Structures are given as structure tokens and as C-alpha cells.
Amino acid sequence: MEKNLAENSDSFAPRDETPMPDPKRDGNADAEEPPPPPSNNDEEQTEEEKKEEETAETVDAVESPPPSLEKVSEEIDQFLVETLEEKEKERVSFEIHGYVGRFLDLIEEKLEKCETGEGKAKWEEVIEKDTWLLESVNRISKFKKTLTRTQNHDENETMEEKNEGRDSIENRVGVILQRAMSFLEEDFRLLIEESRTPTELVPDVDPKGKHVERSEQKEDNLDHQQHEESESEMNFPGYTDEAIAYMSKIAGEMLTGGYESECCQVYIVARRTAFEEILQKLGFERISIDDMIQKIQWETLARDMIPAWTNTFRQCTAVYLPGERKLAEAVFSSQPSVAENLFSSLSRGVVIPLLNFAEGAAMTKRAGEKLFKLLDMYETLRDIIPKLDGLFPEESLEELTTEINLAKSRLGEAAISIFCELENSIKSETAKNPVPGGAVHPLTRYIMNYLNIAGDYKETLEQVFKDHSRIEHLDSTSRPFYQENQNQNQNDVVDEKESSTPLSPFTAQVMRVMELLDTSLDGKAKLYRDVALSNFFMMNNGRYILQKIKGSSEMRQVMGDTWCKKKSFELRNYHKNYQRETWNRVLTCLSHEGLSVNGKVQKPVLKERFKGFNALFDEIHRTQSSWVVKDEQLQSELRVSISAVVIPAYRAFMGRFAQYLDAGRQTEKYVKFQPEDIETYIDELFEGKPQQSTGRRKT
């Protein structure tokens, strides 16, 4: 530039029309002549020297290899360290050396090779071969931040002081960083999607078909669940420590480099997909509330979907969500708040559909058979809530707990409504025909079996009724009652301490159901014209009720000893009334009174007594052999009590008076039964099988 300025200096000189004086022309020979201009030979020599110098430089360059990425990276690291030191000294201006451009060139070459390559076949190659990319992104991110900080400082300087090339470098760094981050994002995606092994699961679906064995099933299911949880913890979420560590490094660089949204999007999509696989293996099917109410049959819900839901919810909160939280915390260890947000979003996406399913089940049409499945779901939510503490961040915990409690409340209200419908089941049973043979009425079986199963859920029902004891709207007869009735007609069986204990809402409702059932049975007993059969019916049904209550420790606790004593007292009365109406007539035929006049046996009267006994016993046997007692113990007790009354009386009657009948044909005509025959015929009673006449059989 100086040469050009010198060569063109005439253009900036003042123009003068007077010519310069010529020494020769003026005759001044001694005047000093100006030096001669450089010759053309000198100029050519100068150009040759330049070419030689350039050639020498080229040779030197060929002999020394270009700096490697490792070497340039070391220089970049040193540059960043020095820049940090300058920043601490509040001197942030610096010179961008040539190795910066070389570093960027080498990174671009690497990225171009990646773009034109065949791609990664396995996720292991990410860890083995892409370490350079992770390290380079780290350097580029730091370098970009350094440029940004110094750029902010330079903005306070004059335009003349500003480094004009810095904007260009910063733009180039931004482009390269974006390209590198796209590769890093793909590496992260490959690791999060491909490096995990499939979680092996065996759905632990328990249909609970036999509620009477519920306690044993709970123990077996608990052991099985604990065993399965320990196996699941070993296999979930299925990443090696090496893969998690590398994912953590990538996530850290992406978040630090300003690519948080891209990183989080890859993570959340991959983990949602993984959880969808888990839910599918556990048997849970996402379904809308409308479809549950309108399209799905309850049998399908009860048999398949609700057990799968219960198992899925329990295992998710016990195993999979805790494992998911650990994974998020490990991958995003550099940003705990990001880990919390991702886990909260993912877990909400799992829990909310499960809660929607619960609400849909609670909204289905009320029916008695649905109660226990709804209570299973209620118990699941109740047991899960304490496990949430410490699993979710505080804000998410409060929100999820509120929604779980809401779903639990709706299940509880549905359960109360269904249970209280037992009253209407009893009231609506208005059959006008008596049950054949005085057997246990179907209504009695239904109600008592229902209460017997309810006993397995006693604690849950107590809690549900306590939390949702607003049952006034169901029926005006559903009142917190019984205190005034509990002390009536119990005489010596009243337990003053027990009767003074306040009844819980659930116990009060059960007592109300039992009271209505007794009233209904009283009305049905009146349908029998035979008083003996009416008492037999009440005894038969009462025995069934008492045995069901005693067979369930929970229901016996609900009803109490006072009720059991009262029911036993009633049964004894029904038994006495039955025997009086049936067998007292038989004993009248065997009475000794009126047979002797002045010490002489009246044969005509004796013959009538035998004939009356034979006819009456034959009628009773023919009739009551069709009566039904399914309870073997009651059946045996009845036969024993009848035999104890009839056989001794008959044996004594025969022993005293049979001798007064003429031997032979007369005896055969009037004495049709031996005591052993009476016992055999009594043992045929109450089997529900009509028998032919005893007289016909003997002939």
C-alpha cells in the first residue's frame, strides 16, 4: 500500500504550471543530480525473490502435516482457559487466532463425513465412535458463549475498535453448533430408544372369582407381587449404566448449549412409547369414559379389564414410576428441575388414563354385582396414595393426590349407592307363591351371600360409609336407627354393654338390611297354609342366615353376639312350634289316657289309636319327605329331635298295648310299624324327595 501511495503521490501534489529548472540548461554543472530510477532488472530480481520465498513456504507446508483435531482442540482449550482468566481480570477483548478457523474447518469435515456416511447400525457405536462429537460440542458451546460475552462488551466500544471479523466467526460457530447438535440429538434418540432391553413382564391378573378366599388370595398375590417387583426392578427401565452415563453427558451438553426443548422432546416421546409397551403387557387398555358407559359389557370389565387395571396401577406406582424417576434423575443429573418436569409430565400421562378408567367404572349403571369390583378399585387407589409421597415433586403430588381422591370418592359413592340398593332388592321381591318344601328362599341366599362377601370388605366398607355417609337421599327408611329396636324382644339375651355402643354407618345399614329381610320372610311364611310348614320355613331360612353370619368373622363382628343370641333364640321357638304342630298330634295318638276303663283296656279305642297313628305318621312321612333342608347339620338335628320324641313313645305304647290285640291277622292290620321302621322313615324326611305311602311299601 505504501508503494502504491508513493507511485500515486503525484496525484495528491499541488499542480504548478512553472516547469522545474534544468541544471544543465541553466549551466549549473556542479548541481547534484537526482538518483536514477530503479532499473527494470532490479524489479525482475525482486519478483524472483518473492517466488523463491513462496516456493520455500510451500515446501515447508508439504513437509509439516496439517494440525490434527486433537492438536487444535488443545489450542482451543488453552484459548478458553486464557479467555476465562482475562474475564476474571475484567479484560475480555482478545484476538481470534488462526487455529480457531482450522478447528472449525476440521469439525465441518467431520460432520460432512457423518452426513455422507451409511449411518449408525448399532447404538454401541455412539459410545465407541462419537466421543469426538460430544467433546467438540462442548468446546463449540463454550467458544460461542465466550464470543457472546465479549460481543456484549464490544458493543460499548466505538465502531473503529470493534473486531469486524468476530460477527462472521460467531455466525459460523452458530451454524456448526446447530449441525453438531442435530447429530447429538440423533445419538440421544438412538440411545434412549435402542439401548434398552425389553422389560419382561407376566401380567398378574387376579379375577377374584371366589371372594370367599379373598384373604388367602391377597397373601398369595402379595408374595407373587413382591417376587415380580424384585425381578422388574432388575430389568426396568432396561438401560446399562454405560448407556445412562453417556445419555447424561449428551443431555448435559444439549441443555447447556441451548437445545433443551429438542432434548426433552426426544426423551419424553421415547419414554412414553416405552410405557405404552409396559401398559400393553400388563393388559391395560386405554378406553374413553363414554365407551365404558355405552359400549363395554360389564362382564368384560369385571372379568378382564378391572383386574388388569388394578394390577397395572399397583405395579406402576410400586415399580415402574419409581424406576422412571431414577432414570430421569440420572439422565438429567445436571438439571434436576428438568428431570422433575419430565418425570411429572410422563407420570401424569400414565396416571390420568388410569384415573379416567376408574371414574368411568364408577359411572356405569348401578347393579349389585358391581359392588365388589368397585371396592377392589377403591382399595387400589386408597393403598396407592401413601406411596405417592416422595415419588412426585410437591406440586405434582398435590395435583395427582387431588385427582386420585376424586376418583376414589366417586367409586365410594357408587359403592354406597349399590350397597343401599339391597333394601330395594328386598322390598321389590313380592312373589306370591311360597317356595316349595319350605326351602331357603332365593332372596335369603342372595342377600346372605352378598353380605358374606361384603364381610371380606368390611374395613373398606366401614371407611367408605364413614367418608360418604350421606345416604338420606337414597330412601327415607335408610336411617341411623336400630337403637330403639335393638333392646326389644331380647329378654335375657340382651347385652347391655353391646347395645349401648353406637353403631357405625355401615353396621347400621347392615342391620337395616337384616331387619328388612326378616320382615320379608315373615310375610312369605304366611303364604303357607300349613302352620307347621310356615314355622319350618322360618326355621330353615333363619338357620341359613345364622350360619352365614357365624361363618364370616367380619360379619359376626358387624352383627354382634347379641344379634346371634337373639337369632338362636328365635330358631328354637320356630323349632318348638314346628314340633308342636306336627308331632304333638302323633303323640296324642300314643297317649294312654282313655284306653282303660275300670282297669280294662278298651279294644275298639285301642284299634282307633293304632289306626290314627298309622294314618297320621304315613301322611307326615309322605308330606315332609318332600320338605327341604340343605343344611346337613340342621337336617340331622331335626331327625334326632323327632326320633327322641316319637320312638320312645311308640315303643312304650306298643310294649303295653300290642298284647291286647289278637295275634295274627288283627295285629298285622293295626300294628304296621315296628320302632325300627319308625326310625328308618324319619331318616327319609327333609330330603326334598316325595316318598310313596308307607302302607304301600309294606305290602
Buried (B, 14 or more C-beta within 10 A) or exposed (E): EEEEEEEEEEEEEEEEEEEEEEEEEEEEEEEEEEEEEEEEEEEEEEEEEEEEEEEEEEEEEEEEEEBEBEBBBEBBBEBBEEBEEBBEEEEBEBEBEEBBBBBBBBBBEBBEEBEEEEEBEEBBEBBEEBEBBBBBBBBBBBBBBBBEEBBEBBEEEEEEEBBEEBEEBBEBBBEBBEBBBBBBBBBBBBBBBBBBEEBEBEBBBBEBEEBBEBEEBBEEBEEEBEEBBEBBBEBBBBBEEEBBBBBBBBBBBBBBBBBBEBBBEBBBEBBEEBBEEBBBBBBBBEBEBEEBEEEBEBEEBBBBBBBBBBBBBBBBBBBBBBBBBBBBBBBBBBBEEBBBBBBBBBBBBBBEBBBBBBBBBBBBEBEBEBBBBBBBBBBBBBEBBEEBEEBBBEEBBEBBBEBBEBBBBBBBBBBBBBBBBBBEBBEEBEEEEBBEBBBBBEBBBBBBEBBBBBBBBBEBBBBBBEBBBEBEEBBEEBEBBBEEEBEEEBEEBBBEEEBEEEBBBBBBBBBBBBBBBBEBBEEBBEBBEBBBBBBBBBBBBBBBBBBBBBEBEBBBEBBBEBBBBBBBBBBEBBBEBBBBBBBEBBBEBBEEEEBEEEEEBBBEEBBBBBBBBBEBBBEBBBBBBBBBBBBEEBBEBBBEBBBEBBBEBBBEBBEEBBEEBEEEEEBEBBBBBEBEBBBEBBBBBBBEEEBEEBEEEEE
